[in-house]
Amino acid sequence: MNKIKSLTKSRFIKNVMIMVTGTAAAQAVSMVLSPIITRLYGPEAYGIMGTFMALLTVILPLAALTYPIAIVLPKKDAEAKELIRLSIYVSVIIAVFAAIMISLFDNFIAKLFGLNGLEVLLFLIPISILFSGLLQVTEQWLIRTKQFKITAKVTFLHALISQGGLVGLGFLYPYASILIITQSLREGIKFILMLLSAKNIRGLFKKKGKYNLKQLAKKYYDFPVFRAPEVFLNGLSQSLPILMLTSLFGPASAGFYTICKTVLNLPTQLIGKSVGDVFYPKIAEAANNKEDLGSLILRATMLLAIIGVVPFAIIIIAGPWLFSFVFGPEWLTAGEYARWIAIWSFFGFINRPSVRALPVLSAQAFQLKYTIFMLLVRSIMLFIGYFVFLDDVVAVALFGVSGGLLNVGLILITLRISKKRNEPVNSK
């Protein structure tokens, strides 16, 4: 009983619950409106949108070369604020570079990814990059300053505006281009909402501090050198099925995968991201205090496993029926996909503490190497499904099962790294 009382009074649990409440409200909006959206647009439009968003999934994490992730780490706020300025400068440079590349190669890019006729929409990419950089620094500052209520509130409002907009526009213009435009501007809408809601945050984008940006960039070099390539490859790994399904099986298959991944991301966004966002500053603080990080990672991982086992098991057992019932008969195949992707998603859901711990453990070089290995394995599985079995469901099944096993490996290795880190401390 005392343990339960202390758990309910825990600041960590309270912060998680704040984040979960906002995310739950946002996911409730998405769940209510998704059946309407899928019926308005259909699998093919979803597939084209999924292909475009797959490009953004690869590019947007690189918007500021992952420098924003470092904002939580410094002991002094002044240094964290200068990291914000550095991140914004990097985002502007990358956005300008992207705009130049698209101006030169827009036709080639559109043809390569099956976006013929939508070349002009590619110019949304540099806009999204800039907004993503601004959003990343804002989110990390709110995490650092523990303004979790603001994040929760904005998450709900953002879902209401973006999903509601899709429904309203879908009745008038149910085209893939509308899906692409609204999804591309999501980062910008969320940034603006945070800017309007957070305390004293607008001043962060104006003040110039005493730190030398070149020295600061060098101090946190492991983020652009190791973390940025890792998030790029991880994004590529996430987008790989959509891009390959589009080229191998057609846009409808990509649409099935897109909707099933969207549904399976609900628990991850609802609980996993909330725990990860609260866990990150906690484990950074624990590392500074020389605490046992392994037990902290393990407890958070087991908590997520207990929470996630039931919803993911339901998808594995009854995925086809659920998708057909909720989204319409034409989405039955998406339910078959979901059965297998749920295995990957479950272990991706419970590995959030490990992923958040790796920068604190100074293990970003390992994370980059492991992500390369994961990308190779997943790519091979998709090719085997196509060239050996000639079946999209088998390809997705191989991809999902291999992804689950690889995430288990990541958790185990992270725990081993944390144990080694604690050995000198425990021996004293």
N, C-alpha and C positions, 0 to 999 in steps of 0.2 A: 504493500500500500504506500509506504514512504517513497519507494522508487517511482511509483506512478505519479505521486504528488510532485516530486522533484522534476520528473519529466515534463509535466504540464507547466511547471514554472520556468523551464529552461528557455533562455532567450533564443537559442538556436531553433527550438521547436516553434516558439511563437513567431519568429521571423519566417520560418518555412510556411506556417499556416497562413500568414499574411499574403505571401506570394501565391500560395495554392488557392486562396480565396479569389484573388483577382484573376488568376489563370483559369480557374474553374468557371467563373462567370463568363470569361471570354470563350472558353470551349463550349459552354452551354449555348452561346449565341451561334457558334459555328455548327454545332450538332443540329440545332433547330433549322438553320437556314441551308445546310448542305444538301438535304434531299430536294429542296427547291432548285438550288443552283445546278445540281447534276441533271435534273430533268429539263432545265432551260437550255443548257449548253451541249450536253451529250459527250460521249467518249472521244470522238475525233477532235472536237474543239479543246477538250481537256488535254488530249495528247499533244497538240500543238503548243498549248500554254505550258504543259509540263516540260517540253523540250526547251522552250525559252527560259523557263525558270531553272532548268538544269544548268544552263549557262551561267545564270546569276549565282546559283549555289556554289559553283566553282570559283567565280570571280569575286563576289562580295566579301567573303572573309579576308581577302587580301587588300581590302580598301585602304587600310592603314598599316599594312604589313604586320598586323597583330600587336603593334605597340599599345593599343588600348588595354589589352589584357594585363599589361604590366602596371596599370594605374592603381590597382589594389595593393601592390606590393610595398612601395616606399613607406618608411616610417613617418616622413614629413609630408604634409599636404602640399607644401610649396613645390616639392619635386614631382608629385603626382600631377599638379596643375601644369607644369612644364611638359610633362608627357602628353597631356591633352593637346597642347599647342603643337608639339612635334607630330602627333598623330594626324592633326588636321592638315598640316602642311603636306604630309605624305599623301593623304587622301586627295588633295587638290592636284598634286603632280600626277598621280595614277589616273585620275578622272580625265585630265587633259590628254594624257598619253592614249587612253582608251578611245577618246573621241577622234584623235588623229588616225588611229589604226582602223576604226570603223569607217571613217571617211575614205580611206584608201582601199579597203577590202570588204565593203559591205555586201557586194554581190557574191563574192566567194564564200563569206561566212554564212549568208542566207542559204546558198545552195548546199553547203557542206552539212548543215543541220536541218535541212528540209523546211526552211522558213521562206520559201520563194513567195514573193508578193508582199512580204512583211519587212522588207529591208529598212524602211524608214523607222520602224519600231526599234531597230538595233541601237538607235541613238538614245534610247531610254537607259541603256547600260551605263554610260558615264554619269548620267544624272543619278542613277541608283547607287553607283560607287561613292559619289560625294555624300549622298544622304546616309549611306551605310556607315561611312567613316564618322560622321557626326553622331549618328545613333550609337555606335559602339562606344565612343568616349563618354557620351551621356549616360549610357547604361552602366558602364564600369564605375563612373563617379558616384552614381546612386548606390551601387553595391558597396563601394568603399565607405561612403558616409552612412550606410545602412538606412537609406530612405526607401525601405521596401514597400511602404504604403503607397508612395507615389508610383512606383513601378507597377504594383497591383492594379491601381486605379487606371493607369494609362493602358495597360494590357487589355482591360475590359472595354474601354472606350474605343481603342484601336480596332478590336474585333467587331464591335457594333458598326463602326463607320465603314470599314473595308468590306465586311461580309454583306452588310445592308446595301452598300453601293453595288455590289455584284448582282444582288437580286433585282434592285431597281432598274439598273441598266440592262439586265438580262431580259426583262419583259419587252424592252424596246429594241435592243441590238444584241441578240444572243450569238455573238461571234467570238472567235478565238482572239481577235485583236482587242476586244474589250477586256477579256480575261488577262491578257498580257499587260495592258496599260495599268489596270487596277493593281495587279500583283507587283508590278515594277515600282509603283509609287508607295507601296506599303511602308518601306523604311522611312521615307520622307514624312509620311503622315504621323508615324509613331514618334519620330524625332521632334516634330512640331508640338505634339501633345505633351511630351516630356518637358520641352522648353517652357511651355506655358504653365505647367503644373509644379515643377520642382522648385525648391527654395534656393535662391541666390545662385542659380546655375548659369544664367545669362552672362554674369560677370566672368565666368571661366573662359569665355571666348574673346575677352577683351584685354585682360591683364597680361603684362609681360613680366616674367620673373627674372631672378638673378642667375639661373642656371644656363650654362652653355649647351645649346641643343646638340652640337656635335659630340660633346662629351657624354651627354645623356643618351644619345643614340648608340654610342659605343658601349656604355655601361650595360644597356639592355639589348646588346647585339644578338643574344640567343633567340630573341623573339622573331626578328626578320630572317635570321640565318637558319634556325631550326623549326620554330613554330609556324612561320608563314608557309614554307614548303609543305609542312605537315597538314595544315588546314586546307591548302590547295589540293593536295592529294586525297585528303579525306572527303572534300567536296566533290572531287572527281569520282571517287568511289561511290558516293551517295547518288551522283547523277548518272553514273555509268549505265545502270539498267535502263533508264529512260532513253538515253541517247542510242544505246544498242538495240533496244526493243523497237524504237522508231525506224532505225535503218534495216533491221532484220525482219521484223514482223508487221510494221506499219504503225501509224499514229494512234489507232484505236488501242493497240496493246500498251502503248505508252500512257494512254488515258486511263486504262485499267490500273496500271501500276501507280500512277500519280494519285488516284483517289484512294487506293488501298494504303499507300504510304502516308497520305494525309490523315486518314483515320487512325492508323497505328501510331502516329506521332502525337495523338491527343494525350495519352498517359505521360509520354515523355515531356511534352510541354507543360502538362498540368502539374506533375509531381517532380519528374527528373530534373528539369531545368530549374525549378524553384529550389530544390534541395542543392543542386550544383551552385546556384548563385549565392545562396546563404553559406554553403560549405566552403567556398573558395576563400573569403576573408577569414573564416574561422580556422582553416588549416594553415593559412599563412601566419596568423597570429600564434597558433600552436607551434609552428616551426621556429618562430622567433623566441618562444619560451622554452624550446628544447623538450617538448612533450612527445609522447609516443604516437607518431602519426599512423602507424600501421593499424592499431586498434581503432583509431578514429575512422580510417577508411573502411575497415571491415564492418564496423557497426552501421555506417551509413549505407554500405552496399547491401547488407542483410535486411535493413529496413526497407529499402527499395524492392528487394526480391519478394518480401512478404506482401507488399502492397501490389506489386505488378503481376503476380502469378495468376490470379483469378481472371482479370480482364483479358490478358493475352491468351489464357487457356480457352476462354470462350470463343475467341476469334479462330483459334486452331481447330476447335471442334465444330463450330457452326458458321464459319466465315461465309461460304457461298449463300446459304439461306439468309443470313443477316443482310448482306449487301444487296441481294435481290429484293428483299422486303423493304429496306430503308431507301435505297437509291433508285430502284426500278429494275425490271427483269433484264434489261440490256447490260446491267453491271454484274451479272452472275460470275463472269470470269474474273472480275476484280476480287471477288470473295475467294476464289481458288488461289489467286496470287497471295491474298492476305494470310491464308493458312501458313504459308511457308515464310513469308516476310515477318510474321509475328515472332518466329523463333529468333531471327536476327534482332528484331526490335526489342524483344524482352531483355536480351543480354546487353543491348545498347542502352536500354533504360537503366539497368543496374550498374553500368560501368561509369556513370557520371562522376561519382566521387573519385575514382581512379584517374579519369581524364583531367579533372580539376586539380588533382594532387601533383601531377607530373611536373608542371612548372615550378611548384614549390620544392619538389624533390630534385630540381636541376636535372631532370631526365628528358628534356625536350629532344635531345639528339636521338635517344632511344625511341621516342614516340615517332619521330620522322622515319626512322628505319622500319619500325613495325607497320606504319601506315603504308609504306611502299610495298611491303610484303603482303599486307591485306589487299591492296589494290590488285596486285598480280594474281593472287589466288581467286579473288572474285571475278576478275576478267576471264580467267581460264574456265571457271565454272559456267559462265554465260556462254562462252564459245562451245563448250562441250554440249550444253543443252541445245544449241542451234545446229552445230555441224554433226553431232553424233545422234541425237534423239529427234532433231527437227521439230521440237515442240516447245512453245513458249512457256507453258506451265512447268515443264521439267527444268527449263533454264532458270526460271525464277526460284524453283525449289532448291536447286543446287546452290544458287546464289544466297538464299536465305539461310540454309543450314550451315554453309561455310562461314557466313558472317557471324552467326551465333557462336560457333566454336572459336573463331578468332577473337571475339570480344571476351570470352572466358579466359583465353590466354592472356589478354591484356590486363585483366583484373589480377590474375595470379602473379604475373611478372611485376606489376606495380606494388603489390603487397610484399613481394620479395625485396624490391628496391627499398621500400620504406623500412623493412626489417634490418637491412644492412646499414641504413642510415642511423638507426637507433643503437646499433651494437656498441659503438664507442661510448655513448651516453650511459647505457646500461652497465657497462663494465667498470664504470667509475665508482 
